[in-house]
Amino acid sequence: MESGTEPYLSRMVPALKEQGLWEYEPAKEDLGSDLALREKMYYFRHYRQYWKDMGWIEEEKRRCPRLTASGIAAIEM
């Protein structure tokens, strides 16, 4: 993802997949059932919630979370 772009869900899932960081593999029988919704829920539970718990992002009322100072430091490592 480019620097300065906001981490909206529509950008994050493809970016995680592109970097080889996406771990969700739906069961073959689930492929036809709303994959986008399943990916969204997986993203929120396994990535965004973890980042929030680590103090790397702050949830706001808007859809896009804001990076904290420790989140920026984690990216720059």
N, C-alpha and C positions, 0 to 999 in steps of 0.2 A: 504494500500500500504506500502511496506517496506521502511524503511529509506534508503536514498541514491539512490532509483530508480527514474528515470526521469519520469515526469508526461506526458507521451505521451497519446494521445487521446485513443489509444487502451487499455490503462491501466486505464485511469481516469473514463470513463463511467462505466465500471464494478465495480470499487472501490466505486464510488458514489452510485451505486445501492446497493452494499453490505452493505454500512453504512446507508442505508435508506434515503439518501439525494437527490436521483434522483426524480424529480417531473414531468417528461414528460410522459404523457399517451396519445398515439396516438388514434385518433378516430377509431372505429372498421372498418370502411370502408377504412382506410388508412393503415391497417396492412400489406397488400400485397405490398404496394408501397415503395420501397427502404427505409426500416426502418433505416438502418445504416446511410444513408445520412441525414435523418430527425434528428436522435439523434446527429449527428455531429454538425449540425447547431444549435440545441437547446443548446448543450454544449458550443459552442462558444458565443452564444448570452446571455445565462443566467448564466453561470459560469465564463468562462475565461474573458469575457469582464468586468464583475463585479469585479473580482480579480484585473484586470488591473486598473480599475477606482479607486479602493481602495488603489492602490499603492503596492499591495502585490506581483505582478509579473512584470517583465520587458520583453516586447516582443523583440525577437531577430530575426535575419534572419533565424536561424535554427528553426525547428519545435517545439522545447521544450522551453517554457519560463523559465526564471531564477527567483528564489525567491529573493525578496528584504529583507532587515533587518526587515522591518515592517511585511512582509509576514511570516518570521520565527517567529517573536514575536506572530503573530496571531495563528500560529500552536501550539506554546508552551503554550498558555493560558490554 
